[in-house]
Amino acid sequence: MATAPLGGIGVSVPRKEDARFIRGKGNYVDDVQLPGMLFLDIVRSPYAYAKILAIHKEKTLAVPGVLAVITGKDLEAAKLSWMPTLMSDTQMVLPTDTVMFQGQEVVGVVATDRYAAADGVAAMEIDYEPMTPVIDPFKALDPGAPVLRTDKPGKKDNHIWHWEVGDKDGTAKALKESDVVIKEKIYIPRIHVSSIETCGCVAQVDSMGKLTVWLTTQAPHAIRTVFALVSGLPENQIRIISPDIGGGFGGKVPVYPGYVIAVVAALTTGHPVKFIEDRTGNLTSDSFARDYHIEAEIGATKDGRLTALRVKTLADHGYTDAAANPSKFPAGMFHVITGSYPFKTAFVEVDAVYTNKPPGGIAYRCSFRVTEAVHAIERLIDILAHQLKMDPAEFRLKNFIPPEAFPFPSVLGWTYDSGNYAGALKKAMEIIDYAGLRKEQVEKRKRGELMGIGISSFTEIVGAGPSKDFDILGIKMFDSAEVRIHPTGKVLARFGTKSQGQGHETTYAQILAEELGIPVEGISVEEGDTDTAPYGLGTYASRSTPTAGAAAVIAARKIREKGAKIAAHLLEVSPDDIEWVDHKFQVKGVPGKSKTMADVAFAAYTNHPQGMEAGLEAVDYYDPPNMTYPFGSYIAVVDIDKETGQIKTRRFVAVDDCGTIINPMIVDGQIHGGLTMGFAPSMLEEIQYDADGNNRATSFLEYLLPTAVETPRWETAKTTTPSPHHPIGAKGVGESATVGAPPAFVNAVVDALEPYGVSNIDIPLSSYKIWQVIHAKDPR
Amino acid sequence: MHVEGDFHVRAPVAKVWAFFRDPVTLAGCLEDPHEVHATDATHFEGTMTTGVAFIRGTFRLRGSYAAETPATQMQVLLQGSGMGSGVDAALTVSFAELPEGTAVHWTGEIKMSGTIATVGERLVKGTVDKKVTALFAAARAQLEPA
């Protein structure tokens, strides 16, 4: 491992990017200012489902400063009124005759300034004929339900796809033979990523016809390819620049209609065009997460051994499936739902359905439906433990996959790389004094006080992914690093990923510092410009370190191979006599005879061996052999006020294991942020629709984000179980805490409410829901 | 949202009926800036600048009279859109002769969509009640003898 001055792996190096962020010097899309730039604003549908009878442009065009109005008919003429989603479904850019959800983009207004564009939007008159929307996903599948996607020839219902995995008959038999079987319905509601920076872009076409788009995107290369496919422009004539991003969390993976309209506006007006969503537009039309209606059964023997798991799920995707899942897995990695337990048989099926809601299905800081899976299994384990009258910790410890079983083939098709689940849970129990808390709970129950303890022992699956299984729109999910060492020993490294606040400029530099022996401050990291960075699939689903981080290691080691030859040349020995020791090239067995990477870099440009190519650089496109499987155990302790139903989180201990830790401070930051983003939907966040399809959370007045006041104090700790296949043993960590936290909260609250006989409460755990449970009946 | 109310005025029922049957005259009682004109014998349209909570701006209105029984009952259908919101209202207005004037009873449903639908119903209802009260006060001033 590196010494602190080098700033390599395991050192809490201050984040290099913070030098600009904390001084307000970040460069976001909305900071881009170009001469002659125009502004786009969007008229949105007030109805969830309606026919467009007429669009009256006259008053909008009469607004001073308004230059153009773009409708679906205009785009249809250019064959641009529809676009593909990342799940190979289709999505309207602008509608020509029917609006499919409230908040849908209906008309684009282009003006000389942002205010004129907004005035133009306000002046727009559109005649609609409202129709009865399909809001309930179960009713959407009723035989008589209106068929929403009439644009699809032959479509006779609202069913999108059915996907299943596992042994259906074997699971049914195992459940039938189980001593105990419990069945539970769990709903994971719609939520929204709510990045502080909303989505937006600036589109510019230069005098040579090249399109440059500054875009809030987590996946610039994939987006460039999609733009090329949609627009017909040659891909070399498209440049996507993703500058600093103010939070992505999955919401900045898809292509949104506003982006395409802005590009069309730039192409037609000849001026650069900026589009920045307002908060309501962001909350009502951008892709949503979750919305899974889960019905699950889990079986066990009477002595507490798990037997089988069966899960049936209905996924509400809104009017189009715009998720960003790998092609092979339309329900993402939901089938990691067997969790940390060695089930012998399981069966999972998911059906997706269209409704009159915005496109749904993106991840929101969870690796492709893992939050839903973890929530379900960790809730079921608690309910089953209760049914068996076993302590939930004891029940988990009895059933965990043992450390010696790794690599562990799960019954639903994954191969878990490494884990020590009991180690993490025992550590969390020790930190929080689990035994002491249980004693305290007994005493409090005697006094009629409501105190609960909730455990979540989750297994994540991140790092998509091996090309044999993972692609998006056919593009394999590798990622890349291009590393160049300058003559003076300084490094420029470019990646196919894109940081949205995770700290890539620091962690990638630390990986390279470790591998190249060059101090971290001498390493510059660039991402997000498709004209300069190597092709990659971007940053989401905690994939950057498992893929691009690995690519950085491999590229650095390629450089070291060449460097060894140059060092041998400088030291006048055979390359076979050179070894990499203590971050330098050294003659085997002669510690005093060595060359640093800086020495070698200078020679690579000034004194390289004859016949060798000059320069010192390498590129690697890394195709991971497997996913990585970070894990952890969380324990929440809550107290509930019986009069108000208010939940107070007294303590929350999070023990995480993400393999080799590159920067402990950044990992802690990721976990603190993730825990808060797990707390938020557990307690506050939900996008609800009324029967007419009205979104009831169109601003932060209704869509409640936790502030520092509501957020509990997090206590974090680590265990370290390296990934055996990642070149430095690292696993992703960006989403573990968001995935693991919600079931810990629900398990704690349900545990506190044990006297009332409740088995499940769906998130968010509002005070009103809790009050209703308490006042529905007297405690047993 | 259900709305219902009564309004008593010291004027003969025929005069009150005629007042309510003229959209331009009736709209003249609105306190918000507006412009309303009849498009035929039973239809009217116009604009009204108004606000509920933080939502303020101009609504485009279209309306019609239906199911009329002269001097007894009428149905007023209203459709409004603007500010990212939509409003659909179906109101039944009944007229009954009193010894000293006319009793007007109205009842109906207002359906909201878009941004305005996110505002709490109590807040919207409070605003509607306030504006209706102001409208009838202005109507009474015009209908009753000085």
Contacts between the chains, C-beta under 8 A, distances in Angstrom:
chain1	res1	chain2	res2	distance
A	44	B	84	5.7
A	44	B	114	7.9
A	45	B	114	7.7
A	46	B	81	6.2
A	46	B	84	5.8
A	46	B	85	5.1
A	46	B	86	3.8
A	46	B	113	4.7
A	46	B	114	3.0
A	46	B	115	7.4
A	47	B	86	5.8
A	47	B	113	5.3
A	47	B	114	7.4
A	48	B	113	7.2
A	102	B	113	6.4
A	102	B	114	6.3
A	122	B	57	5.8
A	122	B	58	7.0
A	122	B	82	7.3
A	122	B	83	6.9
A	125	B	60	5.5
A	125	B	81	7.6
A	126	B	81	7.0
A	128	B	81	7.2
A	128	B	86	7.1
A	130	B	86	7.2
A	130	B	88	7.1
A	130	B	113	7.4
A	280	B	84	7.4
A	280	B	115	6.7
A	690	B	117	7.1
A	692	B	111	6.7
A	692	B	113	6.0
A	692	B	117	7.3
A	693	B	113	7.6
A	694	B	112	7.4
A	694	B	113	5.6
A	694	B	114	7.3
A	694	B	117	3.8
A	694	B	118	6.9
A	695	B	118	6.9
A	696	B	117	7.7
A	696	B	118	5.8
A	697	B	118	7.3
A	698	B	115	6.0
A	698	B	118	4.7
A	699	B	118	7.4
A	702	B	118	6.2
